[in-house]
Amino acid sequence: MHTFDPTATEDTVATLPGNSGVHLYKSLVAWASLVHGERVLDLGCGSGGAGRAAAQVVGETGIVVGVDPCRRALEVARERAPENVPMAFIEASAERMVEVPDKSFDCVVASLVLEEVQDLGAALTEVFRVLRPGGRFVASVSAFDRFRPVDSAFVASILTVLVRRVPSALAGRAARASIPQDPEDMRAFAAAGLLKPEERDVQLAATMDTIEQAWGVIGRTHMAYLLDDEGRAELRTALERRLPHTLYFPVRFLRSRRPG
């Protein structure tokens, strides 16, 4: 997703209100129980929203390092990082962070990125490697198998257009249960050496009364970017038929750690 639109997640999903005051980045960082002076790695950092939230907690004596394979995303992250925030950035994939030393971080955070990696097992093995013993790993993932029935119907109208226009779009991760519900995911955590993750399901609300509001969210998703101009026009029409609608976007927070 970062390749298509590096700021999409931060500018759309992260602005949505959540139940019980949930915020995409601040709530993730809060669950990490960071303290002043800690070292944090922001995996698949994108435009850097989660990393900046972590940097506000660890302060000037700590450091946050953002890692992303997309050069444009890292450029945006550098642009958005305040000068007084201790942040650095590395161009690398989650599965191969060769520039990051072993046991060098107290915490790894990953905001809506685990679904995007090619090899979850390899990424989790790298997370284990770069964490110090006892270090924490917290992540957020899309809990797409937790949609309300009315929201499932709304999303189905989007998928109908996508499948007709780009039949291969639902291969891979989209065809499985959301992380870590698939047995392969649990095996990947165990094989990497990480503890079984704790889970917390929350919802973010996207109120869409007009097509402009709907397109401001859906038009910047991975699904929309896979479509050509005709497909995007068809998607807008499909959305307009179902408005107004408030889409409750399910997000799952995960928390694990490296034993030690």
Helices and strands as residue ranges (DSSP letters): H 8-11, G 13-15, G 19-21, H 26-31, E 39-43, H 49-58, E 63-68, H 71-80, E 87-91, E 105-111, G 114-116, H 120-130, E 131-142, G 144-146, H 149-165, G 167-170, G 172-175, H 183-192, E 198-208, H 211-218, H 222-225, H 229-241, E 245-257
